Amino acid sequence: MNLPSESQVVLFQPVERIDLQSGIALNEKMSQIIANANQLWVIDLAEVNFMDSSGLVPLVNGLKTARKNGCRLVLCNVQTPVRLVLELTQLDSVFEIFDSYEQAVDVVNSEATVTAVKAI
C-alpha cells in the first residue's frame, strides 16, 4: 500500500511483555487513535521480551483497524521470543516487519512526507 504524499506516523512502544493484561492496554491505546488513510502505525517491539497468544489479539485487531481505515501498520525491532510466536502462528507472513523504526519510516519517507506522533 502506498501512502499519500503527506503521511503521519503513529508510534506505539509497548514494554516488557504483551500478554492478556498489557494486550488490553495496547488495544485501548490503538482504539483511541483516530485512524485516517494518511497514517503509518508503527508498533516498536524493541522493549518487548515476552508475548503469549493473547498478546497477538491487539496486534491483529490493530492490523484490521489500520487496513479498514486505509492505514498501514508495521512492526519493528521484533525480539527473538516475540518473533518465534509470530513464526509459530505464521503471522510473520501477515505483518510487515522491519529491523528498526528508522527502516520502517525510511520506507514511508521514500513514498511520502512524514509527520510523527507518539501514541505511547
Biopython code that builds the backbone (N, CA, C, O; Angstrom):
import numpy as np
from Bio.PDB.StructureBuilder import StructureBuilder

atoms = [
    (1, "MET", "N", (0.848, -1.168, 0.000)),
    (1, "MET", "CA", (0.000, 0.000, 0.000)),
    (1, "MET", "C", (0.894, 1.230, 0.000)),
    (1, "MET", "O", (1.813, 1.330, 0.813)),
    (2, "ASN", "N", (0.640, 2.138, -0.876)),
    (2, "ASN", "CA", (1.349, 3.412, -0.891)),
    (2, "ASN", "C", (0.541, 4.434, -0.113)),
    (2, "ASN", "O", (-0.684, 4.497, -0.219)),
    (3, "LEU", "N", (1.249, 5.231, 0.670)),
    (3, "LEU", "CA", (0.583, 6.268, 1.431)),
    (3, "LEU", "C", (0.575, 7.557, 0.630)),
    (3, "LEU", "O", (1.486, 7.790, -0.165)),
    (4, "PRO", "N", (-0.436, 8.401, 0.821)),
    (4, "PRO", "CA", (-0.491, 9.675, 0.132)),
    (4, "PRO", "C", (0.715, 10.546, 0.473)),
    (4, "PRO", "O", (1.489, 10.215, 1.372)),
    (5, "SER", "N", (0.872, 11.644, -0.235)),
    (5, "SER", "CA", (2.075, 12.452, -0.135)),
    (5, "SER", "C", (2.325, 13.042, 1.244)),
    (5, "SER", "O", (3.482, 13.313, 1.567)),
    (6, "GLU", "N", (1.323, 13.255, 2.069)),
    (6, "GLU", "CA", (1.535, 13.759, 3.423)),
    (6, "GLU", "C", (1.059, 12.707, 4.402)),
    (6, "GLU", "O", (-0.142, 12.486, 4.554)),
    (7, "SER", "N", (2.012, 12.054, 5.072)),
    (7, "SER", "CA", (1.678, 10.957, 5.967)),
    (7, "SER", "C", (2.034, 11.286, 7.402)),
    (7, "SER", "O", (2.880, 12.136, 7.680)),
    (8, "GLN", "N", (1.376, 10.600, 8.287)),
    (8, "GLN", "CA", (1.605, 10.770, 9.717)),
    (8, "GLN", "C", (1.992, 9.407, 10.289)),
    (8, "GLN", "O", (1.345, 8.398, 10.009)),
    (9, "VAL", "N", (3.058, 9.392, 11.096)),
    (9, "VAL", "CA", (3.480, 8.165, 11.755)),
    (9, "VAL", "C", (2.931, 8.169, 13.175)),
    (9, "VAL", "O", (3.115, 9.133, 13.917)),
    (10, "VAL", "N", (2.263, 7.097, 13.544)),
    (10, "VAL", "CA", (1.769, 6.913, 14.904)),
    (10, "VAL", "C", (2.592, 5.776, 15.493)),
    (10, "VAL", "O", (2.560, 4.650, 14.997)),
    (11, "LEU", "N", (3.333, 6.086, 16.563)),
    (11, "LEU", "CA", (4.258, 5.130, 17.154)),
    (11, "LEU", "C", (3.701, 4.554, 18.447)),
    (11, "LEU", "O", (3.320, 5.289, 19.358)),
    (12, "PHE", "N", (3.660, 3.226, 18.513)),
    (12, "PHE", "CA", (3.272, 2.507, 19.726)),
    (12, "PHE", "C", (4.517, 1.797, 20.240)),
    (12, "PHE", "O", (5.203, 1.122, 19.473)),
    (13, "GLN", "N", (4.819, 1.942, 21.532)),
    (13, "GLN", "CA", (6.008, 1.333, 22.118)),
    (13, "GLN", "C", (5.660, 0.561, 23.387)),
    (13, "GLN", "O", (5.916, 1.039, 24.492)),
    (14, "PRO", "N", (5.083, -0.621, 23.237)),
    (14, "PRO", "CA", (4.808, -1.425, 24.428)),
    (14, "PRO", "C", (6.130, -1.848, 25.075)),
    (14, "PRO", "O", (7.167, -1.901, 24.415)),
    (15, "VAL", "N", (6.076, -2.147, 26.371)),
    (15, "VAL", "CA", (7.291, -2.541, 27.083)),
    (15, "VAL", "C", (7.114, -3.885, 27.795)),
    (15, "VAL", "O", (6.017, -4.256, 28.211)),
    (16, "GLU", "N", (8.209, -4.581, 27.915)),
    (16, "GLU", "CA", (8.382, -5.841, 28.636)),
    (16, "GLU", "C", (7.609, -7.017, 28.082)),
    (16, "GLU", "O", (8.212, -7.983, 27.613)),
    (17, "ARG", "N", (6.293, -6.962, 28.125)),
    (17, "ARG", "CA", (5.516, -8.130, 27.711)),
    (17, "ARG", "C", (4.189, -7.698, 27.086)),
    (17, "ARG", "O", (3.634, -6.643, 27.391)),
    (18, "ILE", "N", (3.719, -8.559, 26.205)),
    (18, "ILE", "CA", (2.365, -8.371, 25.673)),
    (18, "ILE", "C", (1.626, -9.671, 25.981)),
    (18, "ILE", "O", (1.778, -10.683, 25.297)),
    (19, "ASP", "N", (0.835, -9.600, 27.023)),
    (19, "ASP", "CA", (0.013, -10.726, 27.437)),
    (19, "ASP", "C", (-1.428, -10.234, 27.530)),
    (19, "ASP", "O", (-1.757, -9.191, 26.965)),
    (20, "LEU", "N", (-2.270, -10.947, 28.214)),
    (20, "LEU", "CA", (-3.680, -10.560, 28.277)),
    (20, "LEU", "C", (-3.863, -9.146, 28.816)),
    (20, "LEU", "O", (-4.536, -8.324, 28.195)),
    (21, "GLN", "N", (-3.263, -8.863, 29.976)),
    (21, "GLN", "CA", (-3.459, -7.558, 30.611)),
    (21, "GLN", "C", (-2.835, -6.416, 29.804)),
    (21, "GLN", "O", (-3.506, -5.425, 29.519)),
    (22, "SER", "N", (-1.591, -6.544, 29.446)),
    (22, "SER", "CA", (-0.942, -5.464, 28.688)),
    (22, "SER", "C", (-1.489, -5.391, 27.266)),
    (22, "SER", "O", (-1.469, -4.329, 26.643)),
    (23, "GLY", "N", (-1.977, -6.517, 26.756)),
    (23, "GLY", "CA", (-2.596, -6.522, 25.431)),
    (23, "GLY", "C", (-3.873, -5.698, 25.410)),
    (23, "GLY", "O", (-4.163, -5.008, 24.432)),
    (24, "ILE", "N", (-4.631, -5.775, 26.492)),
    (24, "ILE", "CA", (-5.847, -4.969, 26.604)),
    (24, "ILE", "C", (-5.479, -3.484, 26.586)),
    (24, "ILE", "O", (-6.135, -2.682, 25.922)),
    (25, "ALA", "N", (-4.422, -3.127, 27.324)),
    (25, "ALA", "CA", (-3.977, -1.729, 27.367)),
    (25, "ALA", "C", (-3.514, -1.260, 25.984)),
    (25, "ALA", "O", (-3.834, -0.145, 25.572)),
    (26, "LEU", "N", (-2.769, -2.097, 25.271)),
    (26, "LEU", "CA", (-2.315, -1.742, 23.920)),
    (26, "LEU", "C", (-3.502, -1.593, 22.979)),
    (26, "LEU", "O", (-3.551, -0.667, 22.170)),
    (27, "ASN", "N", (-4.454, -2.508, 23.089)),
    (27, "ASN", "CA", (-5.662, -2.435, 22.269)),
    (27, "ASN", "C", (-6.411, -1.129, 22.509)),
    (27, "ASN", "O", (-6.891, -0.500, 21.566)),
    (28, "GLU", "N", (-6.510, -0.722, 23.783)),
    (28, "GLU", "CA", (-7.189, 0.531, 24.124)),
    (28, "GLU", "C", (-6.444, 1.729, 23.537)),
    (28, "GLU", "O", (-7.068, 2.652, 23.015)),
    (29, "LYS", "N", (-5.112, 1.717, 23.619)),
    (29, "LYS", "CA", (-4.316, 2.817, 23.051)),
    (29, "LYS", "C", (-4.553, 2.921, 21.549)),
    (29, "LYS", "O", (-4.720, 4.018, 21.017)),
    (30, "MET", "N", (-4.569, 1.779, 20.866)),
    (30, "MET", "CA", (-4.770, 1.805, 19.416)),
    (30, "MET", "C", (-6.183, 2.248, 19.062)),
    (30, "MET", "O", (-6.391, 2.914, 18.048)),
    (31, "SER", "N", (-7.152, 1.882, 19.894)),
    (31, "SER", "CA", (-8.537, 2.269, 19.594)),
    (31, "SER", "C", (-8.780, 3.759, 19.828)),
    (31, "SER", "O", (-9.759, 4.309, 19.325)),
    (32, "GLN", "N", (-7.898, 4.418, 20.586)),
    (32, "GLN", "CA", (-8.035, 5.855, 20.837)),
    (32, "GLN", "C", (-7.545, 6.700, 19.664)),
    (32, "GLN", "O", (-7.843, 7.892, 19.587)),
    (33, "ILE", "N", (-6.807, 6.093, 18.765)),
    (33, "ILE", "CA", (-6.285, 6.834, 17.616)),
    (33, "ILE", "C", (-7.390, 6.993, 16.581)),
    (33, "ILE", "O", (-8.086, 6.037, 16.239)),
    (34, "ILE", "N", (-7.533, 8.200, 16.101)),
    (34, "ILE", "CA", (-8.478, 8.438, 15.012)),
    (34, "ILE", "C", (-7.738, 8.097, 13.725)),
    (34, "ILE", "O", (-6.906, 8.863, 13.239)),
    (35, "ALA", "N", (-8.058, 6.948, 13.199)),
    (35, "ALA", "CA", (-7.352, 6.436, 12.030)),
    (35, "ALA", "C", (-7.791, 7.165, 10.769)),
    (35, "ALA", "O", (-8.974, 7.432, 10.562)),
    (36, "ASN", "N", (-6.805, 7.480, 9.932)),
    (36, "ASN", "CA", (-7.114, 8.005, 8.602)),
    (36, "ASN", "C", (-6.113, 7.459, 7.608)),
    (36, "ASN", "O", (-5.070, 6.926, 7.988)),
    (37, "ALA", "N", (-6.423, 7.591, 6.374)),
    (37, "ALA", "CA", (-5.638, 6.969, 5.311)),
    (37, "ALA", "C", (-4.231, 7.544, 5.181)),
    (37, "ALA", "O", (-3.434, 7.023, 4.401)),
    (38, "ASN", "N", (-3.909, 8.578, 5.904)),
    (38, "ASN", "CA", (-2.582, 9.178, 5.812)),
    (38, "ASN", "C", (-1.661, 8.735, 6.930)),
    (38, "ASN", "O", (-0.660, 9.399, 7.200)),
    (39, "GLN", "N", (-1.973, 7.639, 7.581)),
    (39, "GLN", "CA", (-1.183, 7.233, 8.738)),
    (39, "GLN", "C", (-0.414, 5.941, 8.503)),
    (39, "GLN", "O", (-0.865, 5.022, 7.818)),
    (40, "LEU", "N", (0.769, 5.920, 9.107)),
    (40, "LEU", "CA", (1.549, 4.704, 9.241)),
    (40, "LEU", "C", (1.580, 4.392, 10.729)),
    (40, "LEU", "O", (2.059, 5.201, 11.524)),
    (41, "TRP", "N", (1.079, 3.241, 11.107)),
    (41, "TRP", "CA", (1.131, 2.825, 12.500)),
    (41, "TRP", "C", (2.341, 1.921, 12.659)),
    (41, "TRP", "O", (2.450, 0.894, 11.989)),
    (42, "VAL", "N", (3.253, 2.308, 13.553)),
    (42, "VAL", "CA", (4.456, 1.530, 13.818)),
    (42, "VAL", "C", (4.373, 1.002, 15.238)),
    (42, "VAL", "O", (4.266, 1.778, 16.187)),
    (43, "ILE", "N", (4.422, -0.304, 15.387)),
    (43, "ILE", "CA", (4.498, -0.913, 16.712)),
    (43, "ILE", "C", (5.948, -1.331, 16.913)),
    (43, "ILE", "O", (6.426, -2.294, 16.314)),
    (44, "ASP", "N", (6.631, -0.586, 17.766)),
    (44, "ASP", "CA", (8.054, -0.814, 18.040)),
    (44, "ASP", "C", (8.158, -1.783, 19.216)),
    (44, "ASP", "O", (7.808, -1.446, 20.346)),
    (45, "LEU", "N", (8.641, -2.981, 18.934)),
    (45, "LEU", "CA", (8.694, -4.038, 19.937)),
    (45, "LEU", "C", (10.090, -4.203, 20.544)),
    (45, "LEU", "O", (10.416, -5.264, 21.076)),
    (46, "ALA", "N", (10.900, -3.169, 20.467)),
    (46, "ALA", "CA", (12.281, -3.228, 20.951)),
    (46, "ALA", "C", (12.369, -3.624, 22.423)),
    (46, "ALA", "O", (13.315, -4.304, 22.819)),
    (47, "GLU", "N", (11.410, -3.214, 23.230)),
    (47, "GLU", "CA", (11.480, -3.477, 24.662)),
    (47, "GLU", "C", (10.527, -4.575, 25.108)),
    (47, "GLU", "O", (10.278, -4.741, 26.302)),
    (48, "VAL", "N", (9.994, -5.324, 24.149)),
    (48, "VAL", "CA", (9.093, -6.431, 24.478)),
    (48, "VAL", "C", (9.880, -7.734, 24.384)),
    (48, "VAL", "O", (10.337, -8.119, 23.309)),
    (49, "ASN", "N", (10.032, -8.411, 25.533)),
    (49, "ASN", "CA", (10.798, -9.655, 25.549)),
    (49, "ASN", "C", (9.926, -10.885, 25.783)),
    (49, "ASN", "O", (10.438, -11.997, 25.905)),
    (50, "PHE", "N", (8.597, -10.684, 25.846)),
    (50, "PHE", "CA", (7.681, -11.799, 26.010)),
    (50, "PHE", "C", (6.339, -11.449, 25.374)),
    (50, "PHE", "O", (5.826, -10.341, 25.531)),
    (51, "MET", "N", (5.791, -12.415, 24.659)),
    (51, "MET", "CA", (4.436, -12.262, 24.133)),
    (51, "MET", "C", (3.817, -13.651, 24.092)),
    (51, "MET", "O", (4.432, -14.597, 23.602)),
    (52, "ASP", "N", (2.599, -13.771, 24.607)),
    (52, "ASP", "CA", (1.896, -15.038, 24.512)),
    (52, "ASP", "C", (0.790, -14.921, 23.466)),
    (52, "ASP", "O", (0.655, -13.889, 22.808)),
    (53, "SER", "N", (0.013, -15.967, 23.320)),
    (53, "SER", "CA", (-1.009, -15.971, 22.268)),
    (53, "SER", "C", (-2.050, -14.874, 22.469)),
    (53, "SER", "O", (-2.577, -14.339, 21.494)),
    (54, "SER", "N", (-2.354, -14.531, 23.724)),
    (54, "SER", "CA", (-3.317, -13.451, 23.953)),
    (54, "SER", "C", (-2.738, -12.102, 23.536)),
    (54, "SER", "O", (-3.487, -11.163, 23.265)),
    (55, "GLY", "N", (-1.428, -12.001, 23.483)),
    (55, "GLY", "CA", (-0.781, -10.777, 23.028)),
    (55, "GLY", "C", (-0.897, -10.559, 21.526)),
    (55, "GLY", "O", (-0.668, -9.456, 21.030)),
    (56, "LEU", "N", (-1.252, -11.609, 20.812)),
    (56, "LEU", "CA", (-1.450, -11.483, 19.366)),
    (56, "LEU", "C", (-2.734, -10.726, 19.033)),
    (56, "LEU", "O", (-2.847, -10.104, 17.977)),
    (57, "VAL", "N", (-3.693, -10.791, 19.947)),
    (57, "VAL", "CA", (-5.002, -10.182, 19.699)),
    (57, "VAL", "C", (-4.900, -8.689, 19.390)),
    (57, "VAL", "O", (-5.461, -8.255, 18.384)),
    (58, "PRO", "N", (-4.210, -7.873, 20.208)),
    (58, "PRO", "CA", (-4.155, -6.446, 19.869)),
    (58, "PRO", "C", (-3.390, -6.174, 18.574)),
    (58, "PRO", "O", (-3.695, -5.213, 17.867)),
    (59, "LEU", "N", (-2.407, -7.004, 18.261)),
    (59, "LEU", "CA", (-1.678, -6.810, 17.001)),
    (59, "LEU", "C", (-2.588, -7.068, 15.806)),
    (59, "LEU", "O", (-2.606, -6.293, 14.849)),
    (60, "VAL", "N", (-3.342, -8.158, 15.868)),
    (60, "VAL", "CA", (-4.258, -8.490, 14.768)),
    (60, "VAL", "C", (-5.398, -7.473, 14.698)),
    (60, "VAL", "O", (-5.783, -7.053, 13.607)),
    (61, "ASN", "N", (-5.937, -7.078, 15.842)),
    (61, "ASN", "CA", (-7.003, -6.063, 15.858)),
    (61, "ASN", "C", (-6.493, -4.747, 15.281)),
    (61, "ASN", "O", (-7.187, -4.090, 14.506)),
    (62, "GLY", "N", (-5.275, -4.367, 15.664)),
    (62, "GLY", "CA", (-4.687, -3.142, 15.134)),
    (62, "GLY", "C", (-4.514, -3.210, 13.631)),
    (62, "GLY", "O", (-4.783, -2.240, 12.921)),
    (63, "LEU", "N", (-4.061, -4.364, 13.143)),
    (63, "LEU", "CA", (-3.887, -4.538, 11.697)),
    (63, "LEU", "C", (-5.226, -4.436, 10.973)),
    (63, "LEU", "O", (-5.321, -3.801, 9.923)),
    (64, "LYS", "N", (-6.255, -5.059, 11.533)),
    (64, "LYS", "CA", (-7.599, -4.982, 10.933)),
    (64, "LYS", "C", (-8.096, -3.541, 10.899)),
    (64, "LYS", "O", (-8.610, -3.081, 9.880)),
    (65, "THR", "N", (-7.942, -2.830, 12.013)),
    (65, "THR", "CA", (-8.386, -1.439, 12.080)),
    (65, "THR", "C", (-7.618, -0.573, 11.085)),
    (65, "THR", "O", (-8.204, 0.250, 10.381)),
    (66, "ALA", "N", (-6.320, -0.765, 11.038)),
    (66, "ALA", "CA", (-5.490, 0.015, 10.119)),
    (66, "ALA", "C", (-5.925, -0.223, 8.674)),
    (66, "ALA", "O", (-6.141, 0.727, 7.921)),
    (67, "ARG", "N", (-6.050, -1.466, 8.301)),
    (67, "ARG", "CA", (-6.440, -1.787, 6.916)),
    (67, "ARG", "C", (-7.835, -1.259, 6.587)),
    (67, "ARG", "O", (-8.074, -0.747, 5.494)),
    (68, "LYS", "N", (-8.744, -1.389, 7.542)),
    (68, "LYS", "CA", (-10.121, -0.914, 7.330)),
    (68, "LYS", "C", (-10.148, 0.584, 7.047)),
    (68, "LYS", "O", (-10.984, 1.063, 6.281)),
    (69, "ASN", "N", (-9.225, 1.326, 7.673)),
    (69, "ASN", "CA", (-9.185, 2.778, 7.519)),
    (69, "ASN", "C", (-8.144, 3.262, 6.514)),
    (69, "ASN", "O", (-7.870, 4.460, 6.432)),
    (70, "GLY", "N", (-7.568, 2.348, 5.757)),
    (70, "GLY", "CA", (-6.602, 2.726, 4.738)),
    (70, "GLY", "C", (-5.237, 3.096, 5.286)),
    (70, "GLY", "O", (-4.441, 3.739, 4.601)),
    (71, "CYS", "N", (-4.963, 2.691, 6.522)),
    (71, "CYS", "CA", (-3.659, 2.941, 7.140)),
    (71, "CYS", "C", (-2.733, 1.757, 6.839)),
    (71, "CYS", "O", (-3.144, 0.735, 6.289)),
    (72, "ARG", "N", (-1.507, 1.938, 7.211)),
    (72, "ARG", "CA", (-0.508, 0.883, 7.074)),
    (72, "ARG", "C", (0.046, 0.616, 8.472)),
    (72, "ARG", "O", (0.485, 1.548, 9.146)),
    (73, "LEU", "N", (0.033, -0.631, 8.915)),
    (73, "LEU", "CA", (0.572, -1.000, 10.218)),
    (73, "LEU", "C", (1.779, -1.896, 10.005)),
    (73, "LEU", "O", (1.718, -2.869, 9.253)),
    (74, "VAL", "N", (2.884, -1.559, 10.678)),
    (74, "VAL", "CA", (4.105, -2.357, 10.577)),
    (74, "VAL", "C", (4.653, -2.621, 11.974)),
    (74, "VAL", "O", (4.353, -1.897, 12.924)),
    (75, "LEU", "N", (5.455, -3.663, 12.080)),
    (75, "LEU", "CA", (6.159, -3.987, 13.308)),
    (75, "LEU", "C", (7.639, -3.730, 13.090)),
    (75, "LEU", "O", (8.142, -3.877, 11.976)),
    (76, "CYS", "N", (8.338, -3.343, 14.155)),
    (76, "CYS", "CA", (9.789, -3.195, 14.048)),
    (76, "CYS", "C", (10.455, -3.617, 15.350)),
    (76, "CYS", "O", (9.815, -3.729, 16.396)),
    (77, "ASN", "N", (11.757, -3.848, 15.253)),
    (77, "ASN", "CA", (12.573, -4.244, 16.412)),
    (77, "ASN", "C", (11.994, -5.464, 17.129)),
    (77, "ASN", "O", (11.927, -5.493, 18.358)),
    (78, "VAL", "N", (11.582, -6.455, 16.368)),
    (78, "VAL", "CA", (10.954, -7.646, 16.943)),
    (78, "VAL", "C", (12.040, -8.528, 17.570)),
    (78, "VAL", "O", (12.939, -9.009, 16.881)),
    (79, "GLN", "N", (11.940, -8.727, 18.872)),
    (79, "GLN", "CA", (12.903, -9.546, 19.612)),
    (79, "GLN", "C", (12.632, -11.031, 19.371)),
    (79, "GLN", "O", (11.518, -11.412, 19.012)),
    (80, "THR", "N", (13.647, -11.860, 19.570)),
    (80, "THR", "CA", (13.573, -13.288, 19.255)),
    (80, "THR", "C", (12.371, -13.997, 19.871)),
    (80, "THR", "O", (11.691, -14.726, 19.149)),
    (81, "PRO", "N", (12.063, -13.831, 21.166)),
    (81, "PRO", "CA", (10.896, -14.552, 21.718)),
    (81, "PRO", "C", (9.578, -14.161, 21.040)),
    (81, "PRO", "O", (8.696, -14.999, 20.852)),
    (82, "VAL", "N", (9.456, -12.912, 20.685)),
    (82, "VAL", "CA", (8.242, -12.433, 20.018)),
    (82, "VAL", "C", (8.214, -12.931, 18.575)),
    (82, "VAL", "O", (7.168, -13.338, 18.071)),
    (83, "ARG", "N", (9.360, -12.895, 17.923)),
    (83, "ARG", "CA", (9.443, -13.382, 16.536)),
    (83, "ARG", "C", (9.045, -14.861, 16.469)),
    (83, "ARG", "O", (8.377, -15.287, 15.527)),
    (84, "LEU", "N", (9.457, -15.633, 17.467)),
    (84, "LEU", "CA", (9.099, -17.060, 17.495)),
    (84, "LEU", "C", (7.585, -17.257, 17.551)),
    (84, "LEU", "O", (7.044, -18.120, 16.860)),
    (85, "VAL", "N", (6.908, -16.465, 18.366)),
    (85, "VAL", "CA", (5.442, -16.552, 18.460)),
    (85, "VAL", "C", (4.820, -16.187, 17.111)),
    (85, "VAL", "O", (3.894, -16.854, 16.650)),
    (86, "LEU", "N", (5.331, -15.129, 16.484)),
    (86, "LEU", "CA", (4.812, -14.723, 15.175)),
    (86, "LEU", "C", (5.060, -15.802, 14.127)),
    (86, "LEU", "O", (4.201, -16.052, 13.281)),
    (87, "GLU", "N", (6.222, -16.440, 14.175)),
    (87, "GLU", "CA", (6.536, -17.501, 13.214)),
    (87, "GLU", "C", (5.688, -18.741, 13.446)),
    (87, "GLU", "O", (5.191, -19.339, 12.491)),
    (88, "LEU", "N", (5.515, -19.140, 14.718)),
    (88, "LEU", "CA", (4.711, -20.325, 15.026)),
    (88, "LEU", "C", (3.267, -20.174, 14.580)),
    (88, "LEU", "O", (2.628, -21.146, 14.177)),
    (89, "THR", "N", (2.758, -18.960, 14.652)),
    (89, "THR", "CA", (1.375, -18.694, 14.244)),
    (89, "THR", "C", (1.284, -18.269, 12.783)),
    (89, "THR", "O", (0.194, -18.007, 12.274)),
    (90, "GLN", "N", (2.421, -18.203, 12.117)),
    (90, "GLN", "CA", (2.551, -17.779, 10.721)),
    (90, "GLN", "C", (2.093, -16.345, 10.487)),
    (90, "GLN", "O", (1.797, -15.960, 9.356)),
    (91, "LEU", "N", (2.035, -15.555, 11.556)),
    (91, "LEU", "CA", (1.680, -14.145, 11.415)),
    (91, "LEU", "C", (2.861, -13.310, 10.937)),
    (91, "LEU", "O", (2.690, -12.148, 10.569)),
    (92, "ASP", "N", (4.058, -13.894, 10.940)),
    (92, "ASP", "CA", (5.210, -13.181, 10.394)),
    (92, "ASP", "C", (5.053, -12.937, 8.899)),
    (92, "ASP", "O", (5.689, -12.044, 8.339)),
    (93, "SER", "N", (4.200, -13.737, 8.254)),
    (93, "SER", "CA", (3.952, -13.522, 6.826)),
    (93, "SER", "C", (2.790, -12.554, 6.585)),
    (93, "SER", "O", (2.556, -12.132, 5.453)),
    (94, "VAL", "N", (2.067, -12.206, 7.647)),
    (94, "VAL", "CA", (0.932, -11.289, 7.535)),
    (94, "VAL", "C", (1.374, -9.851, 7.797)),
    (94, "VAL", "O", (0.934, -8.923, 7.119)),
    (95, "PHE", "N", (2.252, -9.677, 8.791)),
    (95, "PHE", "CA", (2.719, -8.347, 9.170)),
    (95, "PHE", "C", (3.944, -7.942, 8.355)),
    (95, "PHE", "O", (4.772, -8.777, 7.990)),
    (96, "GLU", "N", (4.040, -6.643, 8.077)),
    (96, "GLU", "CA", (5.286, -6.099, 7.554)),
    (96, "GLU", "C", (6.201, -5.927, 8.756)),
    (96, "GLU", "O", (5.832, -5.259, 9.722)),
    (97, "ILE", "N", (7.383, -6.518, 8.709)),
    (97, "ILE", "CA", (8.314, -6.464, 9.837)),
    (97, "ILE", "C", (9.619, -5.831, 9.375)),
    (97, "ILE", "O", (10.209, -6.248, 8.378)),
    (98, "PHE", "N", (10.061, -4.816, 10.117)),
    (98, "PHE", "CA", (11.308, -4.116, 9.817)),
    (98, "PHE", "C", (12.281, -4.296, 10.973)),
    (98, "PHE", "O", (11.872, -4.492, 12.117)),
    (99, "ASP", "N", (13.561, -4.229, 10.667)),
    (99, "ASP", "CA", (14.598, -4.397, 11.688)),
    (99, "ASP", "C", (14.636, -3.237, 12.672)),
    (99, "ASP", "O", (15.002, -3.425, 13.833)),
    (100, "SER", "N", (14.263, -2.039, 12.227)),
    (100, "SER", "CA", (14.331, -0.863, 13.094)),
    (100, "SER", "C", (13.207, 0.110, 12.758)),
    (100, "SER", "O", (12.592, 0.037, 11.694)),
    (101, "TYR", "N", (12.958, 1.019, 13.688)),
    (101, "TYR", "CA", (11.985, 2.082, 13.460)),
    (101, "TYR", "C", (12.417, 2.929, 12.269)),
    (101, "TYR", "O", (11.605, 3.287, 11.416)),
    (102, "GLU", "N", (13.706, 3.242, 12.227)),
    (102, "GLU", "CA", (14.231, 4.081, 11.143)),
    (102, "GLU", "C", (13.990, 3.437, 9.790)),
    (102, "GLU", "O", (13.617, 4.118, 8.834)),
    (103, "GLN", "N", (14.201, 2.126, 9.701)),
    (103, "GLN", "CA", (13.985, 1.415, 8.443)),
    (103, "GLN", "C", (12.506, 1.481, 8.029)),
    (103, "GLN", "O", (12.193, 1.677, 6.855)),
    (104, "ALA", "N", (11.621, 1.317, 8.986)),
    (104, "ALA", "CA", (10.183, 1.373, 8.687)),
    (104, "ALA", "C", (9.798, 2.751, 8.170)),
    (104, "ALA", "O", (9.079, 2.873, 7.179)),
    (105, "VAL", "N", (10.281, 3.785, 8.845)),
    (105, "VAL", "CA", (9.938, 5.148, 8.441)),
    (105, "VAL", "C", (10.618, 5.513, 7.121)),
    (105, "VAL", "O", (10.051, 6.253, 6.317)),
    (106, "ASP", "N", (11.829, 4.998, 6.894)),
    (106, "ASP", "CA", (12.520, 5.265, 5.630)),
    (106, "ASP", "C", (11.716, 4.774, 4.436)),
    (106, "ASP", "O", (11.693, 5.416, 3.386)),
    (107, "VAL", "N", (11.058, 3.632, 4.603)),
    (107, "VAL", "CA", (10.222, 3.109, 3.519)),
    (107, "VAL", "C", (9.119, 4.099, 3.200)),
    (107, "VAL", "O", (8.828, 4.367, 2.035)),
    (108, "VAL", "N", (8.507, 4.642, 4.247)),
    (108, "VAL", "CA", (7.438, 5.616, 4.048)),
    (108, "VAL", "C", (8.011, 6.938, 3.541)),
    (108, "VAL", "O", (7.424, 7.582, 2.671)),
    (109, "ASN", "N", (9.161, 7.339, 4.089)),
    (109, "ASN", "CA", (9.797, 8.575, 3.629)),
    (109, "ASN", "C", (10.058, 8.546, 2.139)),
    (109, "ASN", "O", (9.958, 9.570, 1.463)),
    (110, "SER", "N", (10.388, 7.389, 1.632)),
    (110, "SER", "CA", (10.650, 7.285, 0.206)),
    (110, "SER", "C", (9.370, 7.456, -0.608)),
    (110, "SER", "O", (9.411, 7.706, -1.813)),
    (111, "GLU", "N", (8.233, 7.317, 0.074)),
    (111, "GLU", "CA", (6.939, 7.428, -0.604)),
    (111, "GLU", "C", (6.193, 8.708, -0.261)),
    (111, "GLU", "O", (5.306, 9.119, -1.008)),
    (112, "ALA", "N", (6.539, 9.355, 0.869)),
    (112, "ALA", "CA", (5.704, 10.470, 1.337)),
    (112, "ALA", "C", (6.449, 11.357, 2.303)),
    (112, "ALA", "O", (7.550, 11.034, 2.747)),
    (113, "THR", "N", (5.828, 12.494, 2.628)),
    (113, "THR", "CA", (6.286, 13.382, 3.685)),
    (113, "THR", "C", (5.697, 12.879, 4.995)),
    (113, "THR", "O", (4.511, 12.553, 5.041)),
    (114, "VAL", "N", (6.490, 12.807, 6.065)),
    (114, "VAL", "CA", (6.045, 12.180, 7.301)),
    (114, "VAL", "C", (6.009, 13.186, 8.446)),
    (114, "VAL", "O", (6.931, 13.984, 8.614)),
    (115, "THR", "N", (4.931, 13.140, 9.234)),
    (115, "THR", "CA", (4.811, 13.880, 10.477)),
    (115, "THR", "C", (4.643, 12.848, 11.574)),
    (115, "THR", "O", (3.720, 12.036, 11.503)),
    (116, "ALA", "N", (5.500, 12.846, 12.589)),
    (116, "ALA", "CA", (5.469, 11.803, 13.620)),
    (116, "ALA", "C", (4.602, 12.224, 14.797)),
    (116, "ALA", "O", (4.600, 13.384, 15.208)),
    (117, "VAL", "N", (3.865, 11.254, 15.329)),
    (117, "VAL", "CA", (3.065, 11.421, 16.534)),
    (117, "VAL", "C", (3.303, 10.197, 17.379)),
    (117, "VAL", "O", (3.118, 9.079, 16.898)),
    (118, "LYS", "N", (3.711, 10.365, 18.633)),
    (118, "LYS", "CA", (3.949, 9.247, 19.515)),
    (118, "LYS", "C", (2.688, 8.970, 20.324)),
    (118, "LYS", "O", (2.201, 9.831, 21.057)),
    (119, "ALA", "N", (2.165, 7.745, 20.174)),
    (119, "ALA", "CA", (0.920, 7.371, 20.847)),
    (119, "ALA", "C", (1.164, 6.876, 22.266)),
    (119, "ALA", "O", (0.408, 7.218, 23.176)),
    (120, "ILE", "N", (2.214, 6.072, 22.470)),
    (120, "ILE", "CA", (2.555, 5.605, 23.828)),
    (120, "ILE", "C", (4.048, 5.482, 23.921)),
    (120, "ILE", "O", (4.572, 5.105, 24.970)),
]
sb = StructureBuilder()
sb.init_structure("model")
sb.init_model(0)
sb.init_chain("A")
sb.init_seg("    ")
for serial, (resi, resn, name, xyz) in enumerate(atoms, 1):
    if name == "N":
        sb.init_residue(resn, " ", resi, " ")
    sb.init_atom(name, np.array(xyz, "f"), 0.0, 1.0, " ", f" {name:<3s}", serial, name[0])
structure = sb.get_structure()
